């Protein structure tokens, strides 16, 4: 179940394998501004330290959109070996 947290608690994952073009990023920011409810449907996934495992680009876009809080799901019970494999 998702919970809403202060966006400043979240840490981008330095090992994030995904990037998007500037144009796609601008589209993502616009999408978040136009339809923020989608974040409730597809929240960010974070570990116990609030490091983003899934949704790094969405986190950046949320910051660019001026959001103060975002919905997250805590990925609990993952071993250290499983975490790198779960960077969605």
C-alpha positions as CSV (number, residue, x, y, z in Angstrom):
1,X,0.0,0.0,0.0
2,X,1.3,3.4,-0.9
3,X,2.1,6.1,1.6
4,X,2.7,9.8,1.0
5,X,6.1,11.2,2.0
6,X,7.9,14.5,1.8
7,X,9.8,14.6,-1.5
8,X,12.9,15.8,0.2
9,X,13.2,12.4,2.0
10,X,13.7,10.6,-1.2
11,X,17.2,9.9,-2.7
12,X,17.8,9.3,-6.3
13,X,19.5,6.0,-7.1
14,X,23.0,6.8,-8.4
15,X,23.0,3.4,-10.2
16,X,19.7,4.1,-12.1
17,X,20.2,2.4,-15.5
18,X,17.5,4.5,-17.2
19,X,17.6,8.0,-18.8
20,X,15.2,9.8,-21.0
21,X,15.7,12.6,-23.5
22,X,15.0,16.2,-22.6
23,X,11.8,16.2,-24.7
24,X,10.5,13.1,-23.0
25,X,11.4,14.5,-19.6
26,X,9.4,17.7,-20.4
27,X,6.4,15.5,-21.4
28,X,6.7,13.6,-18.1
29,X,6.7,16.8,-16.1
30,X,3.6,18.1,-18.0
31,X,1.9,14.7,-17.5
32,X,2.5,14.8,-13.8
33,X,1.2,18.4,-13.6
34,X,-1.9,17.5,-15.7
35,X,-2.7,14.2,-14.1
36,X,-1.0,13.8,-10.7
37,X,-3.5,11.1,-9.7
38,X,-1.5,8.7,-11.9
39,X,1.2,8.7,-9.2
40,X,-1.3,7.1,-6.8
41,X,-1.8,4.4,-9.4
42,X,1.9,4.0,-10.1
43,X,3.8,5.2,-7.0
44,X,7.6,5.3,-6.6
45,X,9.2,2.3,-5.1
46,X,11.8,3.0,-2.4
47,X,13.9,1.0,0.0
48,X,14.0,1.5,3.8
49,X,16.5,4.4,3.4
50,X,14.1,6.1,0.9
51,X,16.5,5.4,-2.0
52,X,14.4,5.1,-5.2
53,X,14.4,1.6,-6.7
54,X,11.7,2.4,-9.2
55,X,10.8,5.8,-10.6
56,X,13.9,7.9,-10.6
57,X,12.8,9.8,-13.7
58,X,9.4,10.3,-12.1
59,X,11.0,11.6,-9.0
60,X,13.0,14.2,-11.0
61,X,9.9,15.1,-12.9
62,X,7.9,15.5,-9.6
63,X,10.6,17.8,-8.3
64,X,10.5,19.8,-11.5
65,X,6.7,20.0,-11.3
66,X,7.1,21.6,-7.8
67,X,5.5,18.7,-5.8
68,X,6.1,18.7,-2.1
69,X,4.9,15.1,-1.4
70,X,4.7,12.0,-3.5
71,X,3.2,8.5,-3.0
72,X,5.7,5.7,-2.4
73,X,5.7,2.0,-1.8
74,X,8.3,0.6,0.5
75,X,10.0,-2.4,-0.9
76,X,10.5,-4.4,2.3
77,X,12.2,-7.7,2.9
78,X,14.7,-7.5,0.0
79,X,18.2,-8.7,0.5
80,X,21.1,-6.6,-0.6
81,X,21.6,-9.0,-3.5
82,X,18.0,-8.5,-4.7
83,X,18.0,-4.7,-4.6
84,X,20.2,-4.1,-7.7
85,X,18.0,-6.5,-9.6
86,X,14.9,-4.6,-8.6
87,X,15.7,-1.2,-10.2
88,X,12.6,-0.8,-12.3
